Amino acid sequence: MMGHPYWLYNMANKQNGTLYVGTTKNLIERVAAHKEDRGSAFVKKHQLKRLVFHREYSDYMQVRAEEVRIKKWRRVWKLELIEAINPDWQDLYIDLKK
């Protein structure tokens, strides 16, 4: 992969709880910011500290288009996306740190 990867990710406060969809160039730092309440008021209000989904992209325009598309999805589709790779809603941040 050329250059830095871009990441699409979902944060949650608990299984089937409030969801946040975002993009970033540095997934570890961005999730750490969520965990430390260094983020938007929405993230702080809902305590979105569990990384439940992430996918890597090589192209910024592609990852942004996917973020916009997923934000328009019905909630059930977002839950299916997460549960396809993370059925137990584990915090995937732990594996990123290894």
N, C-alpha and C positions, 0 to 999 in steps of 0.2 A: 504494500500500500504506500503510495507516495504522499509525502507531507504528513501532517497531523490528522488523525482520525477525528470525526465528529460523532457525537453520541446523542441518540434519542433515549430518553429515560422516563420512568414513572416512579414517583414517590407516593407512599401511602402512610396513613397513621396507624392502620390495623387492617386485618383481612376484611375485604369488602367495605372498607372505610372510604374516607375522602381521598381522591386521587389528584395528582398533579402530573402533567406532561410537560417535559422541557427538553431543551437541547443544550449541548455544551461541547467545548473542545477538550476540557479536562474533567473527566467524569469523577475521579477520586476527589479533586478539590471541590467540585460543585456539590457532591453529596456531603462532604465534610461541612460545607457552608450550611446546608440544610440542617444537618445534625446540630450545629452550633447556633442555630437561629440567626444566621447571617443571610437573610434572603428577604423575599417579599413579605408583606403583611399577611397575605393569604397563607403562605407556608408557615409562618409563625403562629397564626391564629389556629390552624388545624393540626399543628405539630406533625408535619409531614417529614418524618425522619427515617422511614424504611424504604430502601431502594428495592423495588419489586420487579423491575423490568429494565433492560437496557439492550440496545442494538447499535452496532458500529456502522458508520457510513464513511465513505471516502470523499464525498462531495457535499459541500455546505448547502447548495441549493436543494439537493435531494433530501437532506435531513430536515431542512426547514419546511419543505413541502409536505413531508410525512408528518411532522409535528402539527401543522395546520390541519391536515386531513384527519388525524386521529382526534384532535380536539373537537371536531365536529361529530364524531361518532356517538352513537348511543352508548350509554353506560355499560350495557350488557356486552357489547363488542369489546370495550376496553378490558372488562373483566376476563373475557375469553382470551384476549391477547396475553395478558399477564399469566393466567392459569395454564396456558399452553407450555410455558417454559418454567413456571414457578407455582405449581399447584398448591403448595403449602404457604405461600406468601412469605417465604424466608427473606431476611435482609441480605441481599446479594452483595452489599458493600463489604462484608466480611471476606468474601472470596476475592474481591478486587485488591484488598490490602495484602494478600499473600504473595 
